[in-house]
Amino acid sequence: MQPTFIHLRVHTEFSLIDGLVKIKPLVKQLAELKMPAVAVTDHVNLFGLVKMYKTATGQGIKPIAGADVLIFNPDDPENPSRLTFLAQNHAGYVTLTELVSKAYQHGQSKDGVPMLRHEWIEQNHNGLIALSGAMQGEIGKALVLGKKDEALHFAVYWKKLFPNRFYLELQRVGKPNEEQYIADAVELSIALNLPVVATNDVRFLKQSEFAAHEVRVCINQGRVLDDARRAKDYTDQQYLRSAEEMQALFADIPEALENSVEIAKRCSLTLTLGKNYLPDFPTPDGMTINDLIIAESEKGLLERLQHHAVPNEAAYHERLKIELDVI
């Protein structure tokens, strides 16, 4: 039986700020729902990838490597937009790790929020599929505000940057303005011949876990549940829906479901685990890497001993030998 829907946007507990999903229960529930693949797209990180890869492949489920990222907005630096990246292959996985690392190394805001800039993605996007971020993306935010020309500008930009690899993301999780956004996004999709895809922006496995999820969000925000000032960014609909539930939700846009399956087919990543990859360090002729480490270490020790009067130099040489034997 061919699958009818694949979850392509799931936050696990490794998202830290807004995910409750644990890897093993996730894989177990996917198996019960007979879903052959899943994309874990944690918040600007790949912390859970290895655990997900091992657990999913062990149960015959294809793991898709991905991440939700934040895009810096120069007009409103405190209000970044969201985008989801999925790795098509090993090259895409490498690209994703480089972009996420760059967000932390060079893109953190004054509050420590890691963000990517457009130019960084322009320079490095090999092997990635991009989902638009639904109402949290640049296109979605513009559509919600009624700025259709601006939405068109962003859609043309991302389509050109990701030819045949950019999808307008649709969600029905009970948030305000959803239906108007979907109508406008579908209209834009037709005008630009851009494919649409449905996601459920999963944050927990079962609907009954929503209250626990809100507690986790409050801990991250430093607020309490009944604080009238806190933003209500999530709904109880963001659970791991079955394919049948998603079919009922998107009966009017079946291609959005079909494209989730197509994207899953386009993504295949094989990781080699348990093997160390050391740099190929150049050594002088006739000297092994071990010989060089020993020689440089002994040289460094002698240089340090020349500048410090120590009562027992032999003890330092003996300690160095112990350390080198361990290495």
Sequence and secondary structure as in RCSB ss.txt:
>XXXX:A:sequence
MQPTFIHLRVHTEFSLIDGLVKIKPLVKQLAELKMPAVAVTDHVNLFGLVKMYKTATGQGIKPIAGADVLIFNPD
DPENPSRLTFLAQNHAGYVTLTELVSKAYQHGQSKDGVPMLRHEWIEQNHNGLIALSGAMQGEIGKALVLGKKDE
ALHFAVYWKKLFPNRFYLELQRVGKPNEEQYIADAVELSIALNLPVVATNDVRFLKQSEFAAHEVRVCINQGRVL
DDARRAKDYTDQQYLRSAEEMQALFADIPEALENSVEIAKRCSLTLTLGKNYLPDFPTPDGMTINDLIIAESEKG
LLERLQHHAVPNEAAYHERLKIELDVI
>XXXX:A:secstr
   S  EEEE BGGGSSS  B HHHHHHHHHHTT  EEEEEEET  TTHHHHHHHHHHTT EEEEEEEEEE  TT
 TTS EEEEEEESSHHHHHHHHHHHHHHHHH B TT  B B HHHHHH  TTEEEE  GGGSHHHHHHHTT HHH
HHHHHHHHHHHSTT EEEEE  SS TTHHHHHHHHHHHHHHHT  EEE   B BSSGGGHHHHHHHHHHHHT  T
T TTS     TT B   HHHHHHHTTT HHHHHHHHHHHHH       S          TT  HHHHHHHHHHHH
HHHHHHTS  S HHHHHHHHHHHHHH 
